[in-house]
Amino acid sequence: MGDQNIAGLQHNYLIKPKLSIMKYFYLLSFFFLITEYGYTQPNIPVSYPTDYITQFRDIHVDDSGMGYAVGTCGVMRLTTDAGISWATIDPPIDDDLQMIECSPQGCSKALLATGTQLFRLENGTWTDMTYEGYLEGNQIHWITDQIVVIDIGGKSYHRSEDGGTTWDVIDLSDNQRGNMMVFDDGVGYIFVNKSLYKTTDYWASIDTVGYEHRPEESFFVRNMTWLDQNRGWLFDTGRRFYATTDGGVHWSLLNEEQQLTSVNWMVALSATHLVGAQITTHRIESLDGGVSWTRGPFLTGGNQRVNERYHRQGDAFYLTGNQNQLLHSASGFVDFEELEPIERTLVRAIAFESEDIGYAIFGNQLKKTTDSGNTWTNTSQFCTNLG
């Protein structure tokens, strides 16, 4: 192997020892210790050079094909052709970007959230709309042109009646469990502690349905999805699936046997077909209404971690992931492809002695960089494979 370009370290494994005259000996000793005496760490995923590097956190694409993908390190990407091509644009703030939500009329209006600030896009201008009590939350739901709800995931949810300009904090009696389920017609569901609540007025108020989930046991709802106002499914901390057909009044255990150890999120495509993502990289699917489940990679040959936020546009799905990964399925949650794929690799260990000079182990090969990781050159061959 000749010179190679590697950039975009994604884990906090960068080690910068202070080396002097015997720096090469010390560096090799360091590699020997971590490989021979158990001072090991997972392989470090890195990317070949690209104009940005991020863990994508959220994505939204409207019916016209315009959309945004946002992530860590202040990365904001714009598409105008439904994800075929993307351009990096300047966000309103240089921070980790966590959530993006477009209005029902399209992405010419949007809300962008960081861990500490909320911005609103209109007429091509981003305006800081951060309000007292703002929290990042789990998901923004822009339901109508005027009504927006933020699923906070704690002891409140936040609601706007003017398109995200001003906000009310709606307190809950206890901690929210799992995710909100929000319909476009003003109906929605939320678990508060063990009790299921329902709204019929666009989250202006919520009322108990009368169901408590496993009240005598220490299990709580972790995720839920609904096909319509009557048919829903949940996955709890006991790693079991339940279903309702009467709007959540009664729930039935679907299988006594554990099917999955975790569910990141799930979606009901029909009364019998459920799909979703498992922590961290797997696609999950049930073809019998949630009774039994299978799992496998989204991409042939494997993929990066698939994150919590996604966007569904009719039959199509857009998924966010680590290390610049955006996945797309045109229909049916199958045949996923990566949008603008980049070349990635794994390194066994990496160490820098200065801002410019560093070393990394690729399989059984020690490589050196003298330009802060832009190019790497073979230096020495190890006797055994350290990858």
SEDREN-241244 format. One record per residue (C-alpha): residue in three letters; chain; y, z, x. Coordinates in steps of 0.001 Angstrom, whole numbers, padded with zeros to 6 digits, always signed. Layout:
REM SEDREN-241244
<site type="Ala" mol="A" v="Y" w="Z" u="X"/>
...
//
This chain:
REM SEDREN-241244
<site type="Met" mol="A" v="+000000" w="+000000" u="+000000"/>
<site type="Gly" mol="A" v="+003469" w="-000842" u="+001264"/>
<site type="Asp" mol="A" v="+006854" w="+000477" u="+000275"/>
<site type="Gln" mol="A" v="+007050" w="+001815" u="-003262"/>
<site type="Asn" mol="A" v="+009953" w="+002893" u="-005449"/>
<site type="Ile" mol="A" v="+009622" w="+006114" u="-007393"/>
<site type="Ala" mol="A" v="+012298" w="+007924" u="-009378"/>
<site type="Gly" mol="A" v="+012682" w="+010262" u="-012305"/>
<site type="Leu" mol="A" v="+010841" w="+013514" u="-011506"/>
<site type="Gln" mol="A" v="+010081" w="+015174" u="-014846"/>
<site type="His" mol="A" v="+008869" w="+018665" u="-013902"/>
<site type="Asn" mol="A" v="+010445" w="+021536" u="-012026"/>
<site type="Tyr" mol="A" v="+008057" w="+021237" u="-009099"/>
<site type="Leu" mol="A" v="+010614" w="+019969" u="-006584"/>
<site type="Ile" mol="A" v="+010242" w="+022175" u="-003487"/>
<site type="Lys" mol="A" v="+012923" w="+022152" u="-000769"/>
<site type="Pro" mol="A" v="+011700" w="+024157" u="+002230"/>
<site type="Lys" mol="A" v="+014110" w="+024759" u="+005093"/>
<site type="Leu" mol="A" v="+012358" w="+023017" u="+008013"/>
<site type="Ser" mol="A" v="+013538" w="+022528" u="+011585"/>
<site type="Ile" mol="A" v="+011822" w="+021430" u="+014846"/>
<site type="Met" mol="A" v="+008226" w="+021713" u="+013601"/>
<site type="Lys" mol="A" v="+009069" w="+020367" u="+010149"/>
<site type="Tyr" mol="A" v="+006225" w="+017845" u="+010116"/>
<site type="Phe" mol="A" v="+003659" w="+020478" u="+011095"/>
<site type="Tyr" mol="A" v="+005002" w="+022902" u="+008511"/>
<site type="Leu" mol="A" v="+004985" w="+020248" u="+005820"/>
<site type="Leu" mol="A" v="+001376" w="+019327" u="+006488"/>
<site type="Ser" mol="A" v="+000495" w="+023039" u="+006558"/>
<site type="Phe" mol="A" v="+002170" w="+023407" u="+003175"/>
<site type="Phe" mol="A" v="+000110" w="+020555" u="+001721"/>
<site type="Phe" mol="A" v="-003040" w="+022021" u="+003306"/>
<site type="Leu" mol="A" v="-002434" w="+025413" u="+001711"/>
<site type="Ile" mol="A" v="-001813" w="+024110" u="-001786"/>
<site type="Thr" mol="A" v="-004881" w="+021873" u="-001709"/>
<site type="Glu" mol="A" v="-007422" w="+023970" u="+000213"/>
<site type="Tyr" mol="A" v="-006650" w="+027510" u="-000876"/>
<site type="Gly" mol="A" v="-005940" w="+027157" u="-004560"/>
<site type="Tyr" mol="A" v="-002155" w="+026991" u="-004507"/>
<site type="Thr" mol="A" v="-002372" w="+024009" u="-006794"/>
<site type="Gln" mol="A" v="-000185" w="+022561" u="-009484"/>
<site type="Pro" mol="A" v="-000751" w="+019823" u="-012078"/>
<site type="Asn" mol="A" v="-000155" w="+016238" u="-011076"/>
<site type="Ile" mol="A" v="+003546" w="+015448" u="-011357"/>
<site type="Pro" mol="A" v="+004416" w="+012430" u="-013529"/>
<site type="Val" mol="A" v="+007138" w="+010257" u="-012019"/>
<site type="Ser" mol="A" v="+008614" w="+006909" u="-012980"/>
<site type="Tyr" mol="A" v="+009455" w="+003805" u="-011000"/>
<site type="Pro" mol="A" v="+013212" w="+003149" u="-010895"/>
<site type="Thr" mol="A" v="+014969" w="+002666" u="-014200"/>
<site type="Asp" mol="A" v="+018596" w="+003043" u="-015199"/>
<site type="Tyr" mol="A" v="+017883" w="+006318" u="-016974"/>
<site type="Ile" mol="A" v="+015243" w="+009045" u="-017254"/>
<site type="Thr" mol="A" v="+014745" w="+011332" u="-020237"/>
<site type="Gln" mol="A" v="+012453" w="+013134" u="-022594"/>
<site type="Phe" mol="A" v="+013277" w="+011472" u="-025888"/>
<site type="Arg" mol="A" v="+013877" w="+014039" u="-028642"/>
<site type="Asp" mol="A" v="+014744" w="+011991" u="-031730"/>
<site type="Ile" mol="A" v="+015113" w="+008449" u="-033051"/>
<site type="His" mol="A" v="+016485" w="+006742" u="-036148"/>
<site type="Val" mol="A" v="+016494" w="+003028" u="-036982"/>
<site type="Asp" mol="A" v="+018073" w="+001770" u="-040217"/>
<site type="Asp" mol="A" v="+017080" w="-001139" u="-042458"/>
<site type="Ser" mol="A" v="+019365" w="-003558" u="-040606"/>
<site type="Gly" mol="A" v="+017596" w="-002848" u="-037303"/>
<site type="Met" mol="A" v="+020408" w="-000765" u="-035839"/>
<site type="Gly" mol="A" v="+019419" w="+002622" u="-034454"/>
<site type="Tyr" mol="A" v="+019643" w="+005279" u="-031794"/>
<site type="Ala" mol="A" v="+017196" w="+007148" u="-029574"/>
<site type="Val" mol="A" v="+018431" w="+010326" u="-027899"/>
<site type="Gly" mol="A" v="+017012" w="+012713" u="-025341"/>
<site type="Thr" mol="A" v="+017524" w="+015078" u="-022458"/>
<site type="Cys" mol="A" v="+019961" w="+014462" u="-019595"/>
<site type="Gly" mol="A" v="+022555" w="+013004" u="-021977"/>
<site type="Val" mol="A" v="+020571" w="+009812" u="-022616"/>
<site type="Met" mol="A" v="+021556" w="+007804" u="-025695"/>
<site type="Arg" mol="A" v="+020081" w="+004375" u="-026367"/>
<site type="Leu" mol="A" v="+021181" w="+001794" u="-028943"/>
<site type="Thr" mol="A" v="+019169" w="-000967" u="-030596"/>
<site type="Thr" mol="A" v="+020379" w="-003648" u="-032988"/>
<site type="Asp" mol="A" v="+017057" w="-005475" u="-033370"/>
<site type="Ala" mol="A" v="+014720" w="-002737" u="-034667"/>
<site type="Gly" mol="A" v="+013713" w="-001520" u="-031231"/>
<site type="Ile" mol="A" v="+012875" w="-004805" u="-029511"/>
<site type="Ser" mol="A" v="+015657" w="-004249" u="-026987"/>
<site type="Trp" mol="A" v="+017775" w="-001226" u="-026103"/>
<site type="Ala" mol="A" v="+021007" w="-000516" u="-024253"/>
<site type="Thr" mol="A" v="+022159" w="+002757" u="-022746"/>
<site type="Ile" mol="A" v="+025465" w="+003909" u="-024242"/>
<site type="Asp" mol="A" v="+027757" w="+006872" u="-023589"/>
<site type="Pro" mol="A" v="+027187" w="+009844" u="-025909"/>
<site type="Pro" mol="A" v="+030102" w="+012027" u="-027037"/>
<site type="Ile" mol="A" v="+028928" w="+014772" u="-024666"/>
<site type="Asp" mol="A" v="+026927" w="+014913" u="-021433"/>
<site type="Asp" mol="A" v="+024220" w="+017328" u="-022547"/>
<site type="Asp" mol="A" v="+020626" w="+017368" u="-023724"/>
<site type="Leu" mol="A" v="+020698" w="+015446" u="-027008"/>
<site type="Gln" mol="A" v="+018234" w="+016911" u="-029499"/>
<site type="Met" mol="A" v="+018633" w="+015287" u="-032928"/>
<site type="Ile" mol="A" v="+020051" w="+012060" u="-034386"/>
<site type="Glu" mol="A" v="+020198" w="+011238" u="-038091"/>
<site type="Cys" mol="A" v="+021789" w="+008219" u="-039736"/>
<site type="Ser" mol="A" v="+023245" w="+008209" u="-043234"/>
<site type="Pro" mol="A" v="+021264" w="+006595" u="-046082"/>
<site type="Gln" mol="A" v="+023730" w="+003677" u="-045861"/>
<site type="Gly" mol="A" v="+022904" w="+003012" u="-042218"/>
<site type="Cys" mol="A" v="+023587" w="+004018" u="-038631"/>
<site type="Ser" mol="A" v="+027297" w="+003189" u="-038704"/>
<site type="Lys" mol="A" v="+027470" w="+006823" u="-039837"/>
<site type="Ala" mol="A" v="+025350" w="+009361" u="-037975"/>
<site type="Leu" mol="A" v="+025015" w="+012992" u="-036956"/>
<site type="Leu" mol="A" v="+024134" w="+013949" u="-033382"/>
<site type="Ala" mol="A" v="+023070" w="+017466" u="-032395"/>
<site type="Thr" mol="A" v="+022776" w="+019287" u="-029106"/>
<site type="Gly" mol="A" v="+021720" w="+022887" u="-028625"/>
<site type="Thr" mol="A" v="+025290" w="+024083" u="-029167"/>
<site type="Gln" mol="A" v="+027289" w="+021268" u="-030794"/>
<site type="Leu" mol="A" v="+027209" w="+018861" u="-033737"/>
<site type="Phe" mol="A" v="+028952" w="+015458" u="-033734"/>
<site type="Arg" mol="A" v="+029617" w="+012993" u="-036547"/>
<site type="Leu" mol="A" v="+029985" w="+009217" u="-036125"/>
<site type="Glu" mol="A" v="+032213" w="+007197" u="-038457"/>
<site type="Asn" mol="A" v="+034313" w="+004081" u="-037855"/>
<site type="Gly" mol="A" v="+033003" w="+003904" u="-034303"/>
<site type="Thr" mol="A" v="+034266" w="+007353" u="-033319"/>
<site type="Trp" mol="A" v="+032330" w="+010561" u="-032642"/>
<site type="Thr" mol="A" v="+033998" w="+013762" u="-033884"/>
<site type="Asp" mol="A" v="+032966" w="+017305" u="-033001"/>
<site type="Met" mol="A" v="+031876" w="+018989" u="-036266"/>
<site type="Thr" mol="A" v="+030465" w="+022170" u="-034752"/>
<site type="Tyr" mol="A" v="+030918" w="+025015" u="-037225"/>
<site type="Glu" mol="A" v="+030593" w="+028790" u="-037184"/>
<site type="Gly" mol="A" v="+026924" w="+029729" u="-037261"/>
<site type="Tyr" mol="A" v="+025705" w="+026302" u="-036092"/>
<site type="Leu" mol="A" v="+022134" w="+026239" u="-034787"/>
<site type="Glu" mol="A" v="+020236" w="+023267" u="-033432"/>
<site type="Gly" mol="A" v="+017280" w="+023580" u="-035805"/>
<site type="Asn" mol="A" v="+014217" w="+021416" u="-036275"/>
<site type="Gln" mol="A" v="+015448" w="+018363" u="-038175"/>
<site type="Ile" mol="A" v="+018510" w="+016904" u="-039892"/>
<site type="His" mol="A" v="+017890" w="+015464" u="-043375"/>
<site type="Trp" mol="A" v="+020699" w="+013192" u="-044629"/>
<site type="Ile" mol="A" v="+019577" w="+012980" u="-048265"/>
<site type="Thr" mol="A" v="+022459" w="+011268" u="-050082"/>
<site type="Asp" mol="A" v="+025766" w="+009864" u="-048875"/>
<site type="Gln" mol="A" v="+027242" w="+013361" u="-049198"/>
<site type="Ile" mol="A" v="+024383" w="+015883" u="-049031"/>
<site type="Val" mol="A" v="+022896" w="+016784" u="-045644"/>
<site type="Val" mol="A" v="+020495" w="+019632" u="-044856"/>
<site type="Ile" mol="A" v="+019501" w="+020982" u="-041441"/>
<site type="Asp" mol="A" v="+016024" w="+022497" u="-041236"/>
<site type="Ile" mol="A" v="+016832" w="+025438" u="-038968"/>
<site type="Gly" mol="A" v="+013392" w="+027057" u="-038830"/>
<site type="Gly" mol="A" v="+014628" w="+030651" u="-038891"/>
<site type="Lys" mol="A" v="+016177" w="+032835" u="-041588"/>
<site type="Ser" mol="A" v="+018499" w="+030173" u="-042980"/>
<site type="Tyr" mol="A" v="+019004" w="+026487" u="-043580"/>
<site type="His" mol="A" v="+022369" w="+024706" u="-043374"/>
<site type="Arg" mol="A" v="+023807" w="+022422" u="-046039"/>
<site type="Ser" mol="A" v="+026735" w="+020039" u="-046315"/>
<site type="Glu" mol="A" v="+028137" w="+018446" u="-049483"/>
<site type="Asp" mol="A" v="+030614" w="+016127" u="-047729"/>
<site type="Gly" mol="A" v="+028462" w="+014081" u="-045398"/>
<site type="Gly" mol="A" v="+028328" w="+016592" u="-042572"/>
<site type="Thr" mol="A" v="+032024" w="+017453" u="-042310"/>
<site type="Thr" mol="A" v="+031802" w="+021054" u="-043519"/>
<site type="Trp" mol="A" v="+028750" w="+023271" u="-043771"/>
<site type="Asp" mol="A" v="+027339" w="+026278" u="-045643"/>
<site type="Val" mol="A" v="+024705" w="+028589" u="-044194"/>
<site type="Ile" mol="A" v="+022056" w="+029367" u="-046839"/>
<site type="Asp" mol="A" v="+020318" w="+032617" u="-045966"/>
<site type="Leu" mol="A" v="+016588" w="+033129" u="-046546"/>
<site type="Ser" mol="A" v="+014897" w="+036435" u="-047336"/>
<site type="Asp" mol="A" v="+012563" w="+036109" u="-044349"/>
<site type="Asn" mol="A" v="+011554" w="+033698" u="-041605"/>
<site type="Gln" mol="A" v="+010786" w="+030117" u="-042503"/>
<site type="Arg" mol="A" v="+007242" w="+029041" u="-041699"/>
<site type="Gly" mol="A" v="+006426" w="+025455" u="-040855"/>
<site type="Asn" mol="A" v="+008721" w="+022575" u="-041730"/>
<site type="Met" mol="A" v="+010852" w="+021734" u="-044740"/>
<site type="Met" mol="A" v="+009624" w="+018941" u="-047002"/>
<site type="Val" mol="A" v="+012615" w="+016954" u="-048288"/>
<site type="Phe" mol="A" v="+012473" w="+014244" u="-050974"/>
<site type="Asp" mol="A" v="+015287" w="+011788" u="-051713"/>
<site type="Asp" mol="A" v="+015581" w="+012834" u="-055380"/>
<site type="Gly" mol="A" v="+016710" w="+016395" u="-054738"/>
<site type="Val" mol="A" v="+013279" w="+018031" u="-054728"/>
<site type="Gly" mol="A" v="+011913" w="+019858" u="-051698"/>
<site type="Tyr" mol="A" v="+009569" w="+022616" u="-050506"/>
<site type="Ile" mol="A" v="+009829" w="+025397" u="-047942"/>
<site type="Phe" mol="A" v="+007619" w="+028341" u="-046978"/>
<site type="Val" mol="A" v="+009514" w="+031598" u="-046483"/>
<site type="Asn" mol="A" v="+007123" w="+033972" u="-044768"/>
<site type="Lys" mol="A" v="+004000" w="+033478" u="-046902"/>
<site type="Ser" mol="A" v="+005723" w="+032379" u="-050133"/>
<site type="Leu" mol="A" v="+006282" w="+028768" u="-051190"/>
<site type="Tyr" mol="A" v="+009724" w="+027915" u="-052600"/>
<site type="Lys" mol="A" v="+010941" w="+024747" u="-054316"/>
<site type="Thr" mol="A" v="+014352" w="+023155" u="-054828"/>
<site type="Thr" mol="A" v="+015286" w="+020692" u="-057561"/>
<site type="Asp" mol="A" v="+019046" w="+020575" u="-056885"/>
<site type="Tyr" mol="A" v="+019269" w="+019125" u="-053371"/>
<site type="Trp" mol="A" v="+018837" w="+022521" u="-051701"/>
<site type="Ala" mol="A" v="+021754" w="+024187" u="-053468"/>
<site type="Ser" mol="A" v="+019172" w="+026812" u="-054457"/>
<site type="Ile" mol="A" v="+015454" w="+027505" u="-054087"/>
<site type="Asp" mol="A" v="+013020" w="+029264" u="-056425"/>
<site type="Thr" mol="A" v="+009554" w="+030641" u="-055808"/>
<site type="Val" mol="A" v="+006621" w="+028540" u="-056930"/>
<site type="Gly" mol="A" v="+004418" w="+031618" u="-057255"/>
<site type="Tyr" mol="A" v="+002038" w="+030862" u="-054375"/>
<site type="Glu" mol="A" v="+001502" w="+033066" u="-051333"/>
<site type="His" mol="A" v="-000595" w="+031762" u="-048471"/>
<site type="Arg" mol="A" v="-003472" w="+034052" u="-047490"/>
<site type="Pro" mol="A" v="-001474" w="+037206" u="-048327"/>
<site type="Glu" mol="A" v="-004114" w="+039655" u="-047069"/>
<site type="Glu" mol="A" v="-004534" w="+037898" u="-043711"/>
<site type="Ser" mol="A" v="-002305" w="+037390" u="-040680"/>
<site type="Phe" mol="A" v="-002163" w="+033601" u="-041012"/>
<site type="Phe" mol="A" v="+000963" w="+031564" u="-041698"/>
<site type="Val" mol="A" v="+001747" w="+027949" u="-042513"/>
<site type="Arg" mol="A" v="+002366" w="+025866" u="-039402"/>
<site type="Asn" mol="A" v="+002913" w="+022350" u="-040824"/>
<site type="Met" mol="A" v="+002953" w="+020670" u="-044202"/>
<site type="Thr" mol="A" v="+003330" w="+017205" u="-045705"/>
<site type="Trp" mol="A" v="+003593" w="+015941" u="-049273"/>
<site type="Leu" mol="A" v="+002788" w="+012583" u="-050822"/>
<site type="Asp" mol="A" v="+004860" w="+013334" u="-053910"/>
<site type="Gln" mol="A" v="+006105" w="+016378" u="-055809"/>
<site type="Asn" mol="A" v="+002574" w="+017334" u="-056873"/>
<site type="Arg" mol="A" v="+000288" w="+016478" u="-053964"/>
<site type="Gly" mol="A" v="+000674" w="+018270" u="-050648"/>
<site type="Trp" mol="A" v="-001249" w="+019446" u="-047582"/>
<site type="Leu" mol="A" v="-000749" w="+022262" u="-045099"/>
<site type="Phe" mol="A" v="-002188" w="+023358" u="-041770"/>
<site type="Asp" mol="A" v="-002025" w="+027062" u="-040929"/>
<site type="Thr" mol="A" v="-002277" w="+029286" u="-037876"/>
<site type="Gly" mol="A" v="-005934" w="+029862" u="-038751"/>
<site type="Arg" mol="A" v="-006419" w="+026155" u="-037938"/>
<site type="Arg" mol="A" v="-007524" w="+025217" u="-041451"/>
<site type="Phe" mol="A" v="-006275" w="+022549" u="-043855"/>
<site type="Tyr" mol="A" v="-005392" w="+023188" u="-047507"/>
<site type="Ala" mol="A" v="-004308" w="+020850" u="-050317"/>
<site type="Thr" mol="A" v="-002512" w="+021133" u="-053657"/>
<site type="Thr" mol="A" v="-002358" w="+018742" u="-056613"/>
<site type="Asp" mol="A" v="-000140" w="+020814" u="-058921"/>
<site type="Gly" mol="A" v="+003097" w="+021153" u="-057001"/>
<site type="Gly" mol="A" v="+001973" w="+024012" u="-054801"/>
<site type="Val" mol="A" v="+000937" w="+026490" u="-057471"/>
<site type="His" mol="A" v="-002676" w="+026404" u="-056298"/>
<site type="Trp" mol="A" v="-004068" w="+025396" u="-052889"/>
<site type="Ser" mol="A" v="-007687" w="+024648" u="-051967"/>
<site type="Leu" mol="A" v="-009333" w="+025074" u="-048571"/>
<site type="Leu" mol="A" v="-010550" w="+021609" u="-047570"/>
<site type="Asn" mol="A" v="-013102" w="+022494" u="-044908"/>
<site type="Glu" mol="A" v="-014505" w="+025813" u="-043725"/>
<site type="Glu" mol="A" v="-015052" w="+024316" u="-040279"/>
<site type="Gln" mol="A" v="-012189" w="+023947" u="-037836"/>
<site type="Gln" mol="A" v="-011180" w="+020304" u="-037475"/>
<site type="Leu" mol="A" v="-008250" w="+020478" u="-035063"/>
<site type="Thr" mol="A" v="-006834" w="+023145" u="-032768"/>
<site type="Ser" mol="A" v="-003223" w="+022073" u="-033305"/>
<site type="Val" mol="A" v="-001020" w="+019769" u="-035366"/>
<site type="Asn" mol="A" v="+002431" w="+018813" u="-034137"/>
<site type="Trp" mol="A" v="+003295" w="+017015" u="-037386"/>
<site type="Met" mol="A" v="+001502" w="+015081" u="-040109"/>
<site type="Val" mol="A" v="+002323" w="+012506" u="-042807"/>
<site type="Ala" mol="A" v="+000503" w="+011556" u="-046007"/>
<site type="Leu" mol="A" v="+000246" w="+007772" u="-046339"/>
<site type="Ser" mol="A" v="-001845" w="+008040" u="-049516"/>
<site type="Ala" mol="A" v="-003919" w="+010585" u="-051407"/>
<site type="Thr" mol="A" v="-006780" w="+010041" u="-048957"/>
<site type="His" mol="A" v="-005062" w="+008807" u="-045779"/>
<site type="Leu" mol="A" v="-003246" w="+011336" u="-043583"/>
<site type="Val" mol="A" v="-001984" w="+010743" u="-040053"/>
<site type="Gly" mol="A" v="+000017" w="+012601" u="-037449"/>
<site type="Ala" mol="A" v="+000355" w="+013832" u="-033882"/>
<site type="Gln" mol="A" v="-001515" w="+016618" u="-032143"/>
<site type="Ile" mol="A" v="-000032" w="+018602" u="-029279"/>
<site type="Thr" mol="A" v="+000432" w="+016973" u="-026877"/>
<site type="Thr" mol="A" v="-000652" w="+013321" u="-026701"/>
<site type="His" mol="A" v="-003145" w="+012562" u="-029473"/>
<site type="Arg" mol="A" v="-002966" w="+010548" u="-032667"/>
<site type="Ile" mol="A" v="-004775" w="+012293" u="-035549"/>
<site type="Glu" mol="A" v="-006126" w="+010781" u="-038747"/>
<site type="Ser" mol="A" v="-008010" w="+011733" u="-041909"/>
<site type="Leu" mol="A" v="-009467" w="+009169" u="-044296"/>
<site type="Asp" mol="A" v="-010842" w="+011645" u="-046841"/>
<site type="Gly" mol="A" v="-007770" w="+013542" u="-047944"/>
<site type="Gly" mol="A" v="-007703" w="+016004" u="-045060"/>
<site type="Val" mol="A" v="-011311" w="+017197" u="-045188"/>
<site type="Ser" mol="A" v="-012291" w="+015749" u="-041812"/>
<site type="Trp" mol="A" v="-010154" w="+014523" u="-038921"/>
<site type="Thr" mol="A" v="-010468" w="+012323" u="-035851"/>
<site type="Arg" mol="A" v="-008180" w="+012053" u="-032854"/>
<site type="Gly" mol="A" v="-007493" w="+009701" u="-029967"/>
<site type="Pro" mol="A" v="-004645" w="+008285" u="-027856"/>
<site type="Phe" mol="A" v="-001783" w="+006329" u="-029401"/>
<site type="Leu" mol="A" v="-002059" w="+003714" u="-026656"/>
<site type="Thr" mol="A" v="-005160" w="+002235" u="-025089"/>
<site type="Gly" mol="A" v="-005451" w="+003889" u="-021711"/>
<site type="Gly" mol="A" v="-003409" w="+006915" u="-022788"/>
<site type="Asn" mol="A" v="+000214" w="+007789" u="-023344"/>
<site type="Gln" mol="A" v="+002826" w="+010401" u="-022530"/>
<site type="Arg" mol="A" v="+003416" w="+013470" u="-024679"/>
<site type="Val" mol="A" v="+004500" w="+012617" u="-028231"/>
<site type="Asn" mol="A" v="+007321" w="+014926" u="-029316"/>
<site type="Glu" mol="A" v="+008155" w="+016678" u="-032574"/>
<site type="Arg" mol="A" v="+010677" w="+014282" u="-034086"/>
<site type="Tyr" mol="A" v="+009887" w="+010774" u="-035329"/>
<site type="His" mol="A" v="+011322" w="+008291" u="-037816"/>
<site type="Arg" mol="A" v="+009477" w="+006587" u="-040649"/>
<site type="Gln" mol="A" v="+010974" w="+003394" u="-042003"/>
<site type="Gly" mol="A" v="+008842" w="+002189" u="-044883"/>
<site type="Asp" mol="A" v="+005426" w="+001462" u="-043364"/>
<site type="Ala" mol="A" v="+006760" w="+001500" u="-039793"/>
<site type="Phe" mol="A" v="+006884" w="+004518" u="-037473"/>
<site type="Tyr" mol="A" v="+009040" w="+005212" u="-034414"/>
<site type="Leu" mol="A" v="+007826" w="+008079" u="-032194"/>
<site type="Thr" mol="A" v="+009609" w="+009904" u="-029373"/>
<site type="Gly" mol="A" v="+007964" w="+011039" u="-026162"/>
<site type="Asn" mol="A" v="+008380" w="+012250" u="-022611"/>
<site type="Gln" mol="A" v="+009310" w="+010171" u="-019586"/>
<site type="Asn" mol="A" v="+011262" w="+007481" u="-021467"/>
<site type="Gln" mol="A" v="+008449" w="+006838" u="-023948"/>
<site type="Leu" mol="A" v="+009236" w="+005336" u="-027348"/>
<site type="Leu" mol="A" v="+006302" w="+004192" u="-029470"/>
<site type="His" mol="A" v="+006333" w="+001879" u="-032502"/>
<site type="Ser" mol="A" v="+003819" w="+000985" u="-035198"/>
<site type="Ala" mol="A" v="+004808" w="-001832" u="-037545"/>
<site type="Ser" mol="A" v="+002466" w="-000702" u="-040315"/>
<site type="Gly" mol="A" v="-000282" w="+001769" u="-041161"/>
<site type="Phe" mol="A" v="+000214" w="+004071" u="-038167"/>
<site type="Val" mol="A" v="-001986" w="+001759" u="-036060"/>
<site type="Asp" mol="A" v="-001500" w="-000712" u="-033207"/>
<site type="Phe" mol="A" v="+001172" w="+001323" u="-031470"/>
<site type="Glu" mol="A" v="+003130" w="-000322" u="-028699"/>
<site type="Glu" mol="A" v="+005582" w="+001125" u="-026222"/>
<site type="Leu" mol="A" v="+009149" w="-000091" u="-026589"/>
<site type="Glu" mol="A" v="+010543" w="-001193" u="-023229"/>
<site type="Pro" mol="A" v="+007650" w="+000246" u="-021185"/>
<site type="Ile" mol="A" v="+008201" w="+001419" u="-017629"/>
<site type="Glu" mol="A" v="+005759" w="+001814" u="-014748"/>
<site type="Arg" mol="A" v="+004637" w="+005396" u="-014115"/>
<site type="Thr" mol="A" v="+002429" w="+007150" u="-011575"/>
<site type="Leu" mol="A" v="+001253" w="+010640" u="-010602"/>
<site type="Val" mol="A" v="+001850" w="+012523" u="-007389"/>
<site type="Arg" mol="A" v="-000230" w="+015463" u="-006192"/>
<site type="Ala" mol="A" v="+002587" w="+017373" u="-004486"/>
<site type="Ile" mol="A" v="+006154" w="+016746" u="-003412"/>
<site type="Ala" mol="A" v="+008533" w="+018484" u="-000969"/>
<site type="Phe" mol="A" v="+012067" w="+017774" u="+000231"/>
<site type="Glu" mol="A" v="+013593" w="+019122" u="+003466"/>
<site type="Ser" mol="A" v="+017063" w="+017804" u="+002601"/>
<site type="Glu" mol="A" v="+018844" w="+015808" u="-000059"/>
<site type="Asp" mol="A" v="+017585" w="+012590" u="+001504"/>
<site type="Ile" mol="A" v="+014274" w="+013258" u="+003279"/>
<site type="Gly" mol="A" v="+011112" w="+014172" u="+001404"/>
<site type="Tyr" mol="A" v="+007345" w="+013765" u="+001352"/>
<site type="Ala" mol="A" v="+004817" w="+013240" u="-001441"/>
<site type="Ile" mol="A" v="+001036" w="+012908" u="-001737"/>
<site type="Phe" mol="A" v="-000221" w="+009896" u="-003693"/>
<site type="Gly" mol="A" v="-003991" w="+010160" u="-003959"/>
<site type="Asn" mol="A" v="-005039" w="+010393" u="-000284"/>
<site type="Gln" mol="A" v="-001805" w="+008960" u="+001079"/>
<site type="Leu" mol="A" v="+001204" w="+010862" u="+002458"/>
<site type="Lys" mol="A" v="+004459" w="+008998" u="+001839"/>
<site type="Lys" mol="A" v="+007975" w="+009654" u="+003109"/>
<site type="Thr" mol="A" v="+011403" w="+008898" u="+001674"/>
<site type="Thr" mol="A" v="+014688" w="+008908" u="+003565"/>
<site type="Asp" mol="A" v="+016909" w="+007840" u="+000642"/>
<site type="Ser" mol="A" v="+016435" w="+010599" u="-001923"/>
<site type="Gly" mol="A" v="+013322" w="+009055" u="-003443"/>
<site type="Asn" mol="A" v="+014490" w="+005490" u="-004043"/>
<site type="Thr" mol="A" v="+011907" w="+004082" u="-001608"/>
<site type="Trp" mol="A" v="+008732" w="+005591" u="-000153"/>
<site type="Thr" mol="A" v="+006802" w="+004509" u="+002951"/>
<site type="Asn" mol="A" v="+003227" w="+005290" u="+004050"/>
<site type="Thr" mol="A" v="+003168" w="+007713" u="+006996"/>
<site type="Ser" mol="A" v="-000331" w="+009111" u="+007503"/>
<site type="Gln" mol="A" v="-003822" w="+008885" u="+006000"/>
<site type="Phe" mol="A" v="-005572" w="+012038" u="+004845"/>
<site type="Cys" mol="A" v="-009317" w="+012410" u="+005342"/>
<site type="Thr" mol="A" v="-010048" w="+013493" u="+001784"/>
<site type="Asn" mol="A" v="-008595" w="+012528" u="-001568"/>
<site type="Leu" mol="A" v="-006053" w="+015192" u="-002518"/>
<site type="Gly" mol="A" v="-005152" w="+013640" u="-005878"/>
//
